[in-house]
Amino acid sequence: MNQKSSHLRISDLREENRPRERLISEGAQALSDGELLAVLLGSGVSGKNAIDLGNQILKELGGFTGIHRADVANIQKIPGVGLAKAARIKAAVELGNRLAKDNPEEQLIIRSPEDVVKLVGLELRGKEQEELWVLWLNVRNHVLGIDRLYRGSQDTSTVRIGEVFARAIRNSAYAIIVVHNHPSGDSSESPEDVNLTRAVVEAGKLLDVHLLDHIIIGQKDYTSIKKNHPSLWA
């Protein structure tokens, strides 16, 4: 939508250009991120209409991932966002997070690193500390479960390799995928990440549970250690 209407009230816009009306007539996918927030906000503040305010929230908090990480009190610090508006925004983002995880069984199949990111990326990007999770899968790569194992920096000195495989073995899983996040935003692997991956690969050979990949989630991208270091699996 053309933002030249910056200081106009939403009610001053032509009806077909108003976010709520566009959502009804064109579908939610037609709206920009700022316009979607405008529908939730309902109104703006002096000098800013709801679209402007929505765009300001996205800018100050770092997009929807930032909103997911922020608490209601921090959202309220933005002028024009009171308790009710902040609560609506947090509720909407959490609904999106739950929808992303509420996939039918046929969608819980891991075919690529992108599938892993789609499954757990939003939640991990919302974490302020590093967390290491383990997905365990059957022979057809259906996800059987997720272990949220460690919080804080992970390397071979802090992660007990046996714990990585414990539930997978108890549930007769064929394979696992290790996933952790980098709250700094940079998904590049560290030497410690590579060493941890090597240790898990070797343990998996002994335990007959395959490590399919180790995925690192950044704020806007991800890294597949298997793609970058295929020799670890040789």
HUDASUL-V624603 format. One line per field, one symbol per residue. phi: phi as a letter, one per 20 degrees, with the letter a starting at -180 (. if undefined). psi: psi as a letter, one per 20 degrees, with the letter a starting at -180 (. if undefined). A space follows every 10 residues. Layout:
phi=???
psi=???
This chain:
phi=.fefegdefg feffgfdfgf ffffednffe efgfffffff fnbdcgncef fgffffgfff enmfffffff egffffffgn deffffffff ffffffffff eeefgfeede dagffffffc fffffeeecf cddcedcefe mffercddec cogdbfedee gfffegffff dlfebccecb ddgfoeegfe gfffffggff gfffffemce eeacddeefc bbcdfffecf ffef
psi=qpjikgjqqh iiqqhiipgg hhgghiqhii qrghhghhgg ghrbrpiprh gggghggggh ilahghghhq rhghhiippi oagggghggh gghhghghhh ilqqhiilpo irhhhgghgi ggghiipirp qpqppqqaij kpphrppngq prppaiihpo hhhhighggh jkqhrrpppr qnhhhoipqr hhgggggghg gghhhhikop ohroppoahi arpohhhhmh hhi.
